[in-house]
Amino acid sequence: MKKEDLIVSLGNLGYPILSKDKKKINKSEIIDILDALVDLDEPRLIEGFPVILAYCAHRGFRLDLETLLLKHQENIQKKRNLEKLLLLSSELLNLENLQLPSGLENIAKSLKTKYKDLLSFEELDLGRGISLSIERLRNILKRYTSNLETQKSEKEKAVDRQRKSFQLNLHLSTLFSPKQKELVLKKYHGEPLTKTEQEYYSRVVKKKVEALANSELRRMATKLAKK
């Protein structure tokens, strides 16, 4: 995988470096991205490893991490680095109370006996003069988590708006006939009414609206609704 393609893919997986592109990435491509990251000599790109796993867990992706590990039985250095990144990612996700992608927990348990607690170190040594700041990795993951919460909040707001709109339409349908409800909504949104509609609105519908606006009636309705 070319470096330029890798940067774009990282951006699409929630770890933007330079890319603003957005496209769906399938699970096999994610495995290729994780595999490619281990070969790099640029810490800034490798730091996206835990974020990718958090992304997969958030979306319920099941990754074939066992096969990825078996792929590098002959390349001891790469296999060791891959194991360290998987274990550290698992520890960081647990530390931030984030879900782990399916399969990672069991792998991390077996790797723990081999590498102990990687969070107890200040840096993760990947050989070839490459090391990653564990504190920096944690901060990157926190930023990603914060972005997830923002997205969740926006989604919840949209759901809440939809719920309120549904309730409003339901109540309007209870109080007004379909034609009267249509005129009420048109009037509320500032849409023009025909002469006939305006006359009917003023003569019939407005009286109901004024009744609903009466404070005594609203107090009575509130009290009755609780009984």
Sequence and secondary structure as in RCSB ss.txt:
>XXXX:A:sequence
MKKEDLIVSLGNLGYPILSKDKKKINKSEIIDILDALVDLDEPRLIEGFPVILAYCAHRGFRLDLETLLLKHQEN
IQKKRNLEKLLLLSSELLNLENLQLPSGLENIAKSLKTKYKDLLSFEELDLGRGISLSIERLRNILKRYTSNLET
QKSEKEKAVDRQRKSFQLNLHLSTLFSPKQKELVLKKYHGEPLTKTEQEYYSRVVKKKVEALANSELRRMATKLA
KK
>XXXX:A:secstr
  HHHHHHHHHHTT  SS        HHHHHHHHHHHHH S HHHHTTHHHHHHHHHHTT B  HHHHHHTTSS 
HHHHHHHHHHHHHHHHHHHHTT    BTHHHHHHHHHHHH  GGGSSEEE STT EEEHHHHHHHHHHHHHHHHH
HHHHHHHHHHHHHHHHHHHHHHHHHS HHHHHHHHHHHTT    HHHHHHIIIIIHHHHHHHH HHHHHHHHHHH
T 
